[in-house]
Amino acid sequence: KAGVTQTPRYLIKTRGQQVTLSCSPISGHRSVSWYQQTPGQGLQFLFEYFSETQRNKGNFPGRFSGRQFSNSRSEMNVSTLELGDSALYLCASSLGQRRGTEAFFGQGTRLTVV
Amino acid sequence: LAKTTQPISMDSYEGQEVNITCSHNNIATNDYITWYQQFPSQGPRFIIQGYKTKVTNEVASLFIPADRKSSTLSLPRVSLSDTAVYYCLVGDSRDDKIIFGKGTRLHILP
C-alpha cells in the first residue's frame, strides 16, 4: 500500500509570508503527527491529530497550526514566516493507539525561508 | 516528561555487531520503547519496539532489563548502509507525546 505522502517536497518562501504543507497518511491510519527537524534542535514534535481533533501539541508558537480532514489527510500552516522556520517538516501517520504505535514517516517538506 | 539519553556518535566496522544503549530513567509503566533509523534527508524509519526482556526481528534485537531504565539496540553484522542516525523513543503516558532525543550517529567503516 502507498506510504505517507508529503507535498510539496521543497519550498522557498520569503520572511513574513505564510505556508501550507500537506500530508496524506497511509490508508486506514487515523493519527497524523508533525515534526520539525533542524540541525541544531533535531526532531521536535509539533502536534498530533486524531480523527480530526488535535490530540497533542508541542512547544511551538501559535504561528504554527494544523488541521485534519475527515479522510485523515492533514495540513500544517505556518504564518508570518521567520528565517528560523527553515527546516525539514516531517509528517508521520499511525493507527493512533496510545503509546507503542509504529509510526510511518513521509519524505518531508524542505522549507527554506529567505 | 520521559527523556532518553544516547551516545552522540559511534563508529564500527563492517561485519561487526553494534550495540547502542539508551537510558530512560523516568519511563512509565505502560510505555513502550521504540527505535527508529534515519538517513539524511529522509523521514525516520521504524526498526523495532519492545516493552520488556528481548525482542528480535529480521533487522535488529532489542534488550530491555527488568527495571526498564535502559534498553540496548543490537544490530548484527552491520554494513556500510547501516550508517545513519538511530533514535530511541519512549512513549510518555502523561501527555501522549512522542519525543525524539538527539539520536546516535552511527558511522560504519569499511
Interface residues (C-beta under 8 A of the other chain):
Chain A: V4 S33 Y35 G42 L43 Q44 F45 E48 R55 N56 G58 L88 L90 C91 A92 R98 R99 G100 E102 A103 F104 F105 G106 Q107 G108 R110
Chain B: N30 D31 Y32 T34 S41 Q42 G43 P44 R45 F46 Q49 Y51 Y87 G91 S93 D95 D96 K97 I98 I99 F100 G101 K102 G103
